[in-house]
Amino acid sequence: MSSGKEERAREVGKLGGWSGSGAQHNPHNRFFKLEYGKFHAEGIDDWEEEEARTQFIEVHPKTIVNRVDSPDVGMMYSLNPYQGCEHGCTYCYARNSHEYWGYSAGVDFERKILVKKNAPVLLEKELQKPNWEVHSISLSGNTDCYQPAERKYLITRKCLEVLHKYNHPVGIITKNALVTRDVDILGEMAAKRLAGVSISITSLNEDTRRALEPRTASVRKRLEAVEILSKAGIPVNVMIAPVIPGITNHEVLPIIKAVADRGAVSVAHTIVRLNGAIGEIFYEWLEKYFPDRKMKVIHQIQEVHGGKLNDSRFGTRMRGEGNFADQVSQMMRLGREKYLKGKVWPETDRSLFLRTNKGQTSLF
């Protein structure tokens, strides 16, 4: 028999708003003085249908590799083939970045996807610079490089081909099983200690996953991806991210066991933080799915972040502080000791990088 929570999760299409979306509306873009909106639904019959269709907008950036200054994320470079993300994760911190492009952090983030088709060319130009400093480039970091658009555009795979060509180290962050498509390239790179994959798993409960992350790969598919990549010799880290008080925190140890059984060599976590417009989006989500506990969840998030929904301080913003944050950290330590003891993430080899194209003879 289904629980009340499960019934609510299945009723999203009957609750109004945007069926199949993490956000149910477009919050105001803080950079806009004026905004437009629909005030009388009956006046324009095709409005909902038109807005619900995902748009893919080609953009042409001049650079593609971003240097990351944050000490919290463990990467020096990031590369995002897409801006916006169809996955529609309710809590996604990247939503706010869509406002810089003139869109909303809400439904726009999920339905207006900016496609950087020239990313592989820009990447190769970057690697050819004489003063390029070799460190692992993280594909993603803001939006998922294996979101559904990748099936059509293949930008992530083409970037991997460039990195493979130059023996340049790469890290993948994704919650989509589509990453297994590229096991051929990643396997060859991993054999040289040039590649690793982080797969994000927020919950083992499919109803929770479907509500939180409506267009991501299922729990089963993500666990299968961990196993497929591991068997191919590709080191897999699992991000239990974000841990949401009152929603997913009880799943930390079961997730660690499940991914360890399938070959993962490490795990990490973050605790949810609701920066910018995400607080409004997430609160609305709680009202729809967990109205009986929404304020308890909100108060627990605030407790972790010093009384606020968001904490921007380096060192505490990702893990939080206080009793709840300490409990989660203790569960992570226990899980590593119990299920991942003896497993080690391999050190990246930066010495193999080729400063000239493969097949190009050096003149010196």
N, C-alpha and C positions, 0 to 999 in steps of 0.2 A: 504494500500500500504506500502511495506517495505521501511524503510529509508536506506540511503546509508550505514550507520553503520551496520545495520542488515544484509544487503547483504554481506558486508565484513566478518562479523562473520560467515556466512554460507559457505564462500569460502575457509575456511582453508585448505581443502583437495586439492585445486587447486593451492595453493600458494607455493608448494614445502615444503621441510623439513619433519616434522613428523606429520602426521594427527592424531588428537586426543591427542596431547601432549601440555603441557604448554611451554616447551622448544622445539626449532626447531633444536638443534644440541647439541653436547657435548663440552662445553668450556674447555680449557686446565686446567688440575689439577695443581694448583700452587706448589704442592709437587713433581711433576715429572719433571725431566730434559729432558726426551725423551717422545715422544708420537707417536702413530700410527694413521693412518687415511686412508680414501678412496680418491684416487685422480682421478680415472677414473671409473665412475659409470658403464659404459658399460662393464667393464672387469670382474665384478663379479655379475652375474645376481641375485643371491639370497641374496645378502648382506642386502638389505633393509628389506626383509621378516624376515631374521634371527634376525637382531637387533631389529625389532619392537616387537618381542615376549617377554613378560615379563618373567623374570627369578626370581624364588624364591629360595634363597640361605640360607640354615640352618646354623646358627652360634651358638656357645655355650659359651656365656659370663660367667664369674665367679661371677659377681654381676649384679643386675638388678635395684636396687633402687638408684637413683642419688640425692644427696643433692644439692639444688639450692641456690646459694649465692646471686643472683641478687635481689635487693630490688624492682625492677620494676614489677615483675610478680606475686607476691602474693601467692607463694607456697614455701614450704620447701623441698618437695620431688617430683620427677617425675619418671615415669616408662614408658618406650617406648617398647612395644612388637615387634615393627618393626622398621627398619632403611630404609630410602628411603620411598617414598609414591606414590602410583599409582594415586592419585588424580591429580597430575600434576599441582598444582597451580603455576602460572607463578612467583608470587612475593615471594614465600615461603622462609623465612629466614633459614629454616632447610636444604636447598639444599647444602649449603657449608659444612655441617657436613659429607656429603657423600664422600668428598675428603679425609677425614681421613681414610676411608676404602679402598682407592685406586681407587675410581671411580670418575666420573665427576659430577658436580652439575647440569648438563643439563639433557639430556635424560636418562642417567644412573640412576639418582635419581628416575625417574619414572618407569624404566623398570628393575632395579636390586634391588629387595626387599630382605633385610636381615631379616630372620625369627628367633625369639628367642623362640623356643619351650620349653625351660626349664625355662622360666620366672616364671610360677606359683610356681615351686619347689623352685627357688631362693628367691622368695618373701616370702614364708612361713618360710624358714630358717632365713630370716632377721627379721621377726616378732617374732620369737622364742628367739631371743637374749635377755638376761636378762636386758641389758642396752638400749633396743630400746626406742627411744623417740617418743611418739605418736603425730603425726601431719598428716593432710590430705595428702594422696599420690595422685598426679595428674597423671591420665592415659592419656598420651600424654605429651605435653610440647615441644616436638620436632616434631615428625611425628604422624599422626592421628592413634589412636588405633582402629578405626572402618573403616579403609580403606578397599577396596574390599577383600584383602587377609584374613581378619578376618572371612568372611563367611565360609571359608574352615578350617582355623587353630584353631579358637575359643580360642585363647590365652587370649584375653581381658576378655572374659566371665569366663575362668578358674581363672584368677587373681581376678576377682570380687567375685567368689565363695570363694577364700581364704580370702579376706578382710571381706566378710560377716561372715565367720566362726569365725573370731577373733573380730568381732565388731569394725573393724578399719575404720576410716573415709576415704572417697575417693572423688575425684573430676574428672569429665570427661570433656575433651575438644575435640570437634569433629565438622565436617561439613557433617557428613554422617547420614542419617536417620536410619541406621542399629542399632543405639543405642537403638531404641525402642524394639528391640528383647529382650533386657535384662531388660525390665521394671519390671519383676517379682522380680529380685534381688534388683534392684535399688529402687523399691517401698518399699520393706521391710526395706532396710537400711535407706531410707529417713524418714520413720516413726519414726526412732530412732535418727534422725538428724545426720545421718552418710554419706549422699550422696547428691550431687548436680551435675547438668549438665550444661556446657556452650556450646552452639551451635553457631558456627560462620556463620554469614550471611553478605556477602560483598555487595550484590546488590539484588534488587527485580526484576531486569530485566533479563529474562532467557537468552537472547542473550549475555548480558554482562557476566553472570555467566558461560555460556558455553565456552566463549572465555578465561576468566581468570582462571577458575577452571574446566578443561574439563571433568574430570571423578569423580566429586563430585555429591552428591545428588542434584536434582533439587531444585529450590526455593520453589516450592509447597510442595515437600516432607519434606524440612527442617521446613517449617512453620507447617506442620502437626505434625512433631516430637515435636515441642514446645508444641503444644496442647495436644498430647497424654501423654507426660511426665508430664505436669502440671496437667492434670486430674487424673493422678495416684498419685498425691501428691508429686511429685519429683520437687524440686525447680529448675527453669531454668533461667540461665543468658544468654543473647545473646551478643556475641562479634561482634560488627560492625568493622570488622578487615580484612584487613587494609582499612582505608579510603584512596582513591587514588585521589589526586587533578585532577580536570578536567575530571574524569571518573565516580566516585561514590559519591563524596562529597555532591551532591544535594539530595542524598537518605537517609541521616541520620534520619530526622524526620519521613518520611514514614516508614522506617524500625522499628523505635521505636513504632510507632502506631500499625503496623501489628503484632509485637510480643507481645505487651501488650494486644491486643485484644484476643490473643491465650493463655494468662496465664503466660507469663514471669514475673518474679518479679524484674529483674534488667537488666541493659545494661552497656556495657563498650566499649571502642574503642581504637584502635591504628592507627597511621598514617604510611603509607608505608615507609619503608626504604630499600634501595637496597645495602646490604652489599656484599662484595666479588664478586663472579661471577654472582650474581643475577642482577647487573646493566646491564651487557651485555645481559643477557637473556631477561630482561624486555624491554630494548631498542629495541631489535629485534622484540619482541611482538608488541610494539607500531608501528613499521614500517609496520607490516602486517595488523594490525587492525585499527589503528588510525593515518595514515601517515600525515593527515592534521593538527593534533594537538600534534604530538609527542614532539616537542621541548618546547611547552608551558607546557605540563605535566612535562617534565624533569626539566624545570626551576622552576616550582612550588614546586616540591619535593626538589630541592636544596635550595630553599628559606626557607623551613620548617626546614632544617637540617644545617643551617649555611653555605650555599654555597656548600654543598656536597650532594651526593646521600645517604650517610649513616652517622649516628651519633651514636657512641658507648658509649656516656656518660650516666651513670645512672641518672635518673630523667628527662632527655629530650629525650632520644632515642626513646621511645615508642609514645610520644605525640607530639614531635616537639615543635617549638617555633616560634614566629612571628605572623603576622596578620592572616594568613590562619589557623594556629593551634589554635589560640584564637577563631576564628569564629566557628570551629568545636566543641571546648569545650563548647562554649555558646549554640550551638544547642543541644548538649548532655544534658546540664543542663535544657534547655527549654523542651526537650522531656521527661525527668524524671518528671519534675514538672507537665507537662500537661497530660501525659499518665500513669505514674507509681506512682503517689502520694499515699502514704500510704502503698505501698508494701515494704516488708522488707525481705532481705535474712536471713534465719534462722542461728543462731549461731551453729557451729559444737559441738557435744558432744564427748569429748575425754575420758570421765570417764568410758565408757562402755567396753573399750578394755580388752580382755581376754588374760592374759599372759600364759595360758595353753590351749591346744587343747580342743574343745568342746567334752565333754564326758570323758575327762581325769580327774581323781580325784586328787586333790592336796594332797601332803603328809604333808602339813604344815597347 
